[in-house]
Amino acid sequence: MTRRALALRHVHFETLGTFEQPLAEAGFALDYLDVGQHDLAAVDPTAPDLLVVLGGPIGVYETRAYPFLEQELALIKARLAAGAPLLGICLGSQLIAAALGARVAPTGTKEIGFAPLALTEAGAKSPLRHLADLPVLHWHGDAFDVPPGAALLATTAIANQAFAIGPQVLGLQFHPEADTTNALEPWLIGHAAELAGAEVDPVALRADARLHGPRLATAGRAMFAEWVANTK
């Protein structure tokens, strides 16, 4: 029986990327819902077998400028209350943290580029172990505090990077899903102003993507496949 995954997408090029393959192999049909174009209040939070909240270049606290964030937070809270599988990446992880009452705020610096994670003891026992010692893609200026009841799985010197609540809820501040081998260019174009403001050289970022992308794609797929297999 085919299961359904719904991904909330904030910008068109930030998709499930390399995660789409293991998701299909696990028997899921994937649909995208473009936030800002569709009415989130009309979405049944318990209907999809898996809900994914993807990244985007806004902050969870910018509800006055982006009113849809209130609807998105309400949707996530209902999903959490149902105890159904939920994955958040970058902005998505921050929204999950905020829905659980955790603080989300600017770090004061942009963490953009490839760098390894520091796995906690819990992280080393989780699917994130597939990413141990591997430079992963970071692309954020905000970060979350660890939500109540969650286990911290990974950090960097700048921010918390991953948390889990049991096998059903996973929040990832970094981007293991990004297809940095074949599809990074839309990121460089779409976030050109942010890169310039942070003084990040797209030439260097592109070179790092070629260096680390293939290993990251393999490890990211393995991590995601294991997590999906453990959800119910």
C-alpha positions as CSV (number, residue, x, y, z in Angstrom):
1,M,0.0,0.0,0.0
2,T,1.4,3.4,-1.0
3,R,1.9,5.8,1.8
4,R,1.7,9.6,1.4
5,A,4.3,12.2,2.3
6,L,3.5,15.9,2.2
7,A,6.3,18.4,2.1
8,L,5.7,22.1,2.9
9,R,8.0,24.1,0.6
10,H,8.9,27.7,1.1
11,V,11.1,28.4,-1.9
12,H,10.9,26.3,-5.0
13,F,14.5,25.1,-5.1
14,E,14.6,23.9,-1.5
15,T,13.1,20.5,-2.0
16,L,13.6,17.1,-0.5
17,G,16.5,16.7,-2.9
18,T,18.4,13.5,-2.4
19,F,15.8,12.3,0.1
20,E,13.3,11.7,-2.6
21,Q,14.9,8.5,-3.7
22,P,14.8,6.7,-0.3
23,L,11.4,8.1,0.3
24,A,10.1,6.4,-2.9
25,E,11.9,3.2,-2.1
26,A,10.2,3.2,1.3
27,G,6.8,3.2,-0.5
28,F,5.9,6.8,-0.2
29,A,4.2,9.0,-2.8
30,L,5.4,12.6,-2.4
31,D,3.4,15.8,-2.8
32,Y,4.7,19.3,-2.4
33,L,2.6,22.2,-1.0
34,D,4.0,25.6,-1.7
35,V,3.6,27.8,1.4
36,G,2.2,31.2,0.6
37,Q,0.3,29.9,-2.4
38,H,-2.0,27.4,-0.7
39,D,-4.3,27.7,2.3
40,L,-2.5,25.9,5.2
41,A,-5.7,26.0,7.3
42,A,-7.3,23.6,4.7
43,V,-4.6,21.0,5.3
44,D,-5.5,18.0,7.5
45,P,-2.5,17.8,9.8
46,T,-3.0,14.0,10.3
47,A,-3.8,13.0,6.7
48,P,-0.3,12.4,5.4
49,D,1.7,9.5,6.7
50,L,4.7,11.8,6.8
51,L,4.8,15.5,7.1
52,V,8.0,17.4,6.1
53,V,8.6,21.1,6.7
54,L,11.4,22.4,4.5
55,G,13.7,25.4,4.7
56,G,13.3,29.0,3.8
57,P,14.9,32.4,4.2
58,I,12.6,33.9,6.8
59,G,12.5,33.7,10.6
60,V,9.8,31.9,12.7
61,Y,9.3,35.2,14.6
62,E,8.4,37.2,11.5
63,T,4.7,36.5,11.8
64,R,3.7,40.1,11.2
65,A,5.6,40.2,7.9
66,Y,4.6,36.6,6.9
67,P,1.2,35.8,8.5
68,F,1.1,32.3,7.0
69,L,3.7,31.4,9.7
70,E,0.9,31.4,12.3
71,Q,-1.1,28.8,10.2
72,E,2.0,26.8,9.7
73,L,2.8,26.7,13.5
74,A,-0.8,25.7,14.2
75,L,-0.5,22.9,11.6
76,I,2.7,21.7,13.2
77,K,1.3,21.8,16.7
78,A,-1.7,19.7,15.6
79,R,0.7,17.2,14.0
80,L,2.8,17.0,17.1
81,A,-0.3,16.5,19.3
82,A,-1.2,13.5,17.0
83,G,2.2,11.9,17.5
84,A,2.6,11.4,13.8
85,P,5.9,11.3,11.9
86,L,7.3,14.8,11.4
87,L,10.6,16.0,9.9
88,G,11.8,19.6,9.9
89,I,14.8,20.9,8.0
90,C,16.4,24.3,8.7
91,L,13.4,26.7,9.0
92,G,11.2,23.5,9.4
93,S,13.2,22.5,12.5
94,Q,13.0,26.0,13.9
95,L,9.2,25.9,13.4
96,I,8.9,22.6,15.2
97,A,11.1,23.9,18.1
98,A,8.9,27.0,18.3
99,A,5.7,25.0,18.2
100,L,7.1,23.1,21.2
101,G,7.8,26.3,23.1
102,A,11.6,26.6,22.5
103,R,13.3,29.8,21.7
104,V,14.4,30.5,18.1
105,A,16.6,33.5,17.5
106,P,19.4,34.9,15.3
107,T,22.8,33.6,16.1
108,G,24.5,36.9,15.1
109,T,26.4,35.2,12.3
110,K,25.6,33.3,9.2
111,E,26.6,29.6,9.2
112,I,26.9,28.9,5.5
113,G,29.2,26.3,4.0
114,F,30.4,22.7,4.6
115,A,31.5,21.6,8.1
116,P,31.2,18.4,10.1
117,L,28.7,17.9,13.0
118,A,29.6,17.2,16.6
119,L,27.3,14.3,17.5
120,T,26.1,13.9,21.0
121,E,26.0,10.5,22.7
122,A,22.3,10.2,21.6
123,G,23.2,11.4,18.1
124,A,25.9,8.7,17.7
125,K,23.2,6.1,18.4
126,S,20.7,7.6,16.0
127,P,20.5,7.6,12.2
128,L,22.7,10.7,12.2
129,R,25.7,8.4,12.8
130,H,25.8,8.0,9.0
131,L,27.0,11.6,8.9
132,A,29.8,11.3,11.4
133,D,33.0,13.1,10.4
134,L,31.4,14.2,7.1
135,P,31.2,17.9,6.2
136,V,27.5,18.7,5.7
137,L,25.9,21.8,4.3
138,H,24.9,24.6,6.7
139,W,22.9,27.5,5.6
140,H,21.2,29.5,8.3
141,G,21.4,32.6,10.5
142,D,18.9,31.6,13.1
143,A,19.0,28.6,15.5
144,F,16.8,26.8,18.0
145,D,17.1,26.0,21.7
146,V,16.5,22.3,22.4
147,P,12.7,21.9,22.9
148,P,11.4,20.4,26.1
149,G,11.4,16.7,26.1
150,A,13.7,16.5,23.0
151,A,17.1,14.8,22.8
152,L,19.9,16.9,21.3
153,L,21.6,14.9,18.6
154,A,24.2,17.2,17.1
155,T,25.9,20.7,17.4
156,T,28.5,22.9,15.8
157,A,30.4,25.7,17.5
158,I,27.7,28.1,16.3
159,A,24.4,26.3,16.9
160,N,22.4,23.3,17.9
161,Q,22.0,21.2,14.8
162,A,19.6,18.4,15.4
163,F,17.0,17.1,17.9
164,A,14.6,14.2,18.2
165,I,11.5,13.4,20.1
166,G,11.3,9.6,20.1
167,P,11.4,8.0,16.6
168,Q,8.6,10.2,15.2
169,V,10.0,13.7,15.3
170,L,13.3,14.9,13.9
171,G,14.5,18.4,13.5
172,L,17.6,19.2,11.4
173,Q,19.1,22.7,11.3
174,F,21.6,21.7,8.5
175,H,20.8,20.4,5.0
176,P,21.6,16.7,4.5
177,E,18.9,16.6,1.8
178,A,20.4,19.2,-0.5
179,D,21.6,17.8,-3.9
180,T,24.9,19.7,-3.8
181,T,26.3,17.6,-6.6
182,N,23.7,18.3,-9.3
183,A,21.4,21.1,-8.0
184,L,23.3,23.6,-6.0
185,E,23.2,26.4,-8.6
186,P,19.6,27.5,-7.9
187,W,20.6,27.9,-4.2
188,L,23.5,30.1,-5.2
189,I,21.3,32.2,-7.4
190,G,18.3,32.3,-5.1
191,H,20.3,33.3,-2.1
192,A,22.8,35.6,-3.9
193,A,22.0,38.6,-1.7
194,E,22.4,36.6,1.5
195,L,25.8,35.2,0.3
196,A,27.0,38.7,-0.6
197,G,25.9,40.1,2.8
198,A,27.6,37.3,4.6
199,E,30.8,37.6,2.4
200,V,30.5,34.0,1.4
201,D,32.3,33.3,-2.0
202,P,30.0,31.2,-4.2
203,V,33.0,30.0,-6.2
204,A,34.5,28.5,-3.0
205,L,31.1,27.1,-2.0
206,R,30.6,25.5,-5.4
207,A,34.1,23.9,-5.2
208,D,33.3,22.5,-1.7
209,A,30.0,21.1,-3.0
210,R,31.9,19.2,-5.8
211,L,34.3,17.9,-3.2
212,H,31.8,16.8,-0.5
213,G,28.5,16.4,-2.5
214,P,28.8,12.7,-3.5
215,R,29.6,11.4,0.0
216,L,27.0,13.7,1.5
217,A,24.3,12.4,-0.9
218,T,25.1,8.8,0.0
219,A,25.3,9.3,3.7
220,G,22.2,11.5,3.8
221,R,20.1,9.0,2.0
222,A,21.2,6.3,4.4
223,M,20.4,8.5,7.4
224,F,17.0,9.4,6.1
225,A,16.1,5.8,5.0
226,E,16.9,4.5,8.5
227,W,14.8,7.3,10.2
228,V,11.8,6.7,7.9
229,A,12.0,3.0,8.5
230,N,11.8,3.5,12.3
231,T,8.7,5.8,12.1
232,K,5.2,4.4,12.5
